[in-house]
């Protein structure tokens, strides 16, 4: 990352998501200096995914970012979220499996998304299991609270077991 490109990337990141015009202007400058910068491509993917809700366009940027730097720590977590939001569950599952092998990645977030994947598939028991795995990698009270709150939410969605089971003879 050159100094000029870094300046524009950080300027774009600083403006995201509060001032999208300024963010996009700086991001376009950053990409003009290096069109293969994974972080800049990832941020462009986030804009399409999170702000414009154009998942297909976002996926193109995320895919390009992954091709430019397969070890980038930022791209997988945002790409996985985009895939989950777009209901591309098989792709998300493959990317989660890959992301968990990347050294230094935020495993708590990746396991959290794995839980969401199970939840979307209707497997609430597995979702709870993956949240427990996520909790193992939480290193702040804030992230642990998010996991605990999600566990509580998923448990509330589970069918209640009937205490008064009728015995038949």
Residue pairs with C-beta under 8 A, 6 or more apart in sequence:
1 9
1 34
1 37
1 39
2 33
2 34
4 33
5 30
5 33
5 34
5 37
5 40
8 26
8 27
8 29
8 30
8 33
9 26
9 27
9 30
9 37
9 39
9 40
9 43
11 22
11 26
12 22
12 23
12 24
12 25
12 26
12 27
12 30
12 40
12 43
13 23
13 43
15 22
15 23
15 26
16 23
16 43
16 46
16 47
17 23
17 47
17 50
17 51
20 47
20 51
23 43
23 47
24 47
27 40
27 43
27 44
27 47
30 37
30 40
31 37
31 40
31 41
31 44
34 40
36 64
36 68
37 68
38 65
38 66
38 68
38 69
38 72
38 74
38 75
39 65
39 72
39 74
41 61
41 62
41 64
41 65
41 68
41 75
42 61
42 62
42 65
42 72
42 74
42 75
42 78
42 79
44 61
45 58
45 59
45 60
45 61
45 62
45 65
45 75
45 78
45 79
45 82
46 58
46 78
47 58
48 54
48 55
48 57
48 58
48 61
49 55
49 58
49 62
49 78
49 81
49 82
49 85
52 58
55 82
55 85
55 86
56 86
58 82
59 79
59 82
59 83
59 86
59 88
62 75
62 78
62 79
62 82
63 79
65 72
65 75
65 79
66 72
66 75
66 76
66 79
69 75
71 102
71 103
73 102
73 104
73 105
73 106
76 95
76 98
76 99
76 102
76 105
76 110
77 99
77 105
77 106
77 109
77 110
77 113
79 95
80 92
80 95
80 96
80 99
80 110
80 113
81 113
83 89
83 91
83 92
83 95
84 92
84 113
84 116
84 117
84 120
87 120
89 117
89 120
89 121
92 113
92 117
93 117
96 110
96 113
96 114
96 117
99 105
99 110
100 107
100 110
100 111
106 137
107 134
107 137
108 134
108 135
108 136
108 137
108 138
108 139
108 143
108 147
109 134
111 130
111 131
111 133
111 134
111 136
111 137
112 130
112 131
112 134
112 146
112 147
112 150
114 130
114 133
114 134
115 126
115 127
115 128
115 129
115 130
115 131
115 134
115 150
115 154
116 127
118 124
118 126
118 127
118 129
118 130
119 127
119 154
124 154
124 157
124 158
125 158
127 154
128 151
128 154
128 155
131 147
131 150
131 151
131 154
132 151
134 147
135 144
135 147
135 148
138 144
138 147
